Amino acid sequence: MTRCALVLIGPMGAGKTSVGRRVAKALGRRFYDSDIAVVREHGPMDTIFAEHGEPAFRAWEREAVASGLARGGVVSLGGGAVLNTDTQRDLARHRVALLTVEPRVVAARVAGTDRPLLGGDDARARWEQIFREREPVYRRLADRTFDTSHGPLQRVVDAIVTWAREEEDE
């Protein structure tokens, strides 16, 4: 079975974009982020949610995910992209790394951002609720899990690069 992309999944604030860029550079591969692709095509995330709603965002996200997976390289998916059953099916053909992060750490990472799903008074509580709902899907889809809560981000990047190269050698 050909596994053409290395895919990063996980909750908001886990570092998928930051880690993904560095992993792609270290492996000499292109980097693709489904959220960045949607924003580039359709405008700011908060505007998309306000003017078109989450269903439109999810449809555009699915298109972006399919495009990214078809290109290969290192692909970072938005936190909720894995909820789409077509995406779940597609991920079976790729290497999937789950990035996790502790709630107390993510609170600082997402503070002051314009993430539509974290709107309201208690962003951390909302993040925890969303993560609890999605965690079983993340775990089922992941080939390997990497925690980004502690230490330098480069440590996580190096671990993923090592894993990716081991997988290629098999």
N, C-alpha and C positions, 0 to 999 in steps of 0.2 A: 504494500500500500504506500503510495507516495504521500508524504506529508510536507507540503510545499511552504507553509508559513509557520512561523513561531508566533503564537497569539497570546497576548496578555489580557487576562480578564480579572475582575475584582471590583470591589466597591469604590465609590467616589472617594477621592483623596488617598488612595493606596499608592499612587505614584506611577500609574501605568504609562503616562506620556513621558515623564522624566526618565524612567527606567528604560522604556522602549526606545527612545532616541539613542541613549547610550549603548544599549545592547545592539541595535542596528549598526551603529558606527563601529563597535568592536568586531562585529561579524562581517562587516563590509557589505551589508544589505540595505535595501531601502526601508524607510520607516513610513508607516501609514497609521493615522489615528482616525477612527470613524467619527468621533465627535467634531474634530477639526474639519473633516470633509463636509459634514452636515452644515456647520456654521459657515464655511466658505461658500457653499452652494445656496443656503437659505437664510442666512443672517444670524444674529446673536441668539443664543439659546433661550434667554429669557423672553425675547421677542417672539420666537417661534412658539413657545408654550403659551404666551399671552394671546397671540393673534390666531394661531392655528390649532392649539391644543396638543396634548400628549399623543393622541393617536396619529396625527400627521407627523409629529417628530419621530415616532417609532417606525412609521412607514419609510420615511427618509433615511432613518438610521439603518434599517434593514438593507436598503439599496446600497448605502455606503459600506456596510459590512461585507456584503457580497462582492462588491468591487475590490475592496481591500484584500479579501481572502484570495480572489482570483489573481491578484498581482503577486502574491507571495511576499517574502521578506519578513519583517517584524511588524505585526499588526496589533494595535491597541484598540480594544473595544470599550465603548462607554459602559458604565456599570450595569445598566438595564438591558443591554443588547442581547445578553444570554437568555432572556425570557422568551425570545422568539423561537418557536419550534424549528423553523427552517435553519436558523443560525445554529441551534443546538445540533441539528443533523450535519450541517456543514463542518462543524468543529471536529467531528470524528475523523476527518481527513487531515488534521493538522496537529502540531504539538501545541499543547495549551498549558500555559503557566498561570497559576492563580497568585495574585499579589494580595496579601492581607495586611491589615493594619489595626492596631488596638484603638478602641473608641476614644480614649483620652488623648492619643496622639493625633488622630484625624481631626479632632475638634479644632486644633490650631491650624491645620492645613486647609480646612474649608471655611474658616471664619472670614467673613467679609466677601465671600465669593457670590456670584450671581447664579448659583445652582438652583434652578426652579423647584426641584423636589425637596430642597432643604429650607424652603421659605417658612416663615413663622417664628415663634418666640424661642423655641429650643431646637436648634439645628442638630445638636448632638443626639438628642433623643430621637429625632426623625431619622437621622443617619442610622442609628442602632436598629430601629424598627425595619428600615429598608434592608439593611444587611441581614438581619434575622430571616426575613422573608426570602431573600435571594441566596443565602449561604448554601442550602442543600443543592441548588442548581450549580453554583460555582464548584462545589466539591465534586459533584458527579462528573462534570466536564473536564476538570483539571487532570493533567498528567503528573503535575508536580506543583507544590505550593512553596512560596517564598514570602516571608514576613518582612515588611519594610518599616516596622515600628522603631527599631533601634539601630544604632551604629551608622556609619556613613553609607549613603546610597550606593556608592561604588562597590561595597561588599555584596549587595544584592545583584548588581549588574554582573559582577565577576562570577557569582554562583550560577546565574542564568546562562551566561556565555559558556561556562564549563559544561553545564548540563546539555546545552544545545549542541555543543561539539561532540560530546559523548554519544548523543542520540544519532548524529550524522555518521559516526564511525560504526554504528551497529548494522 
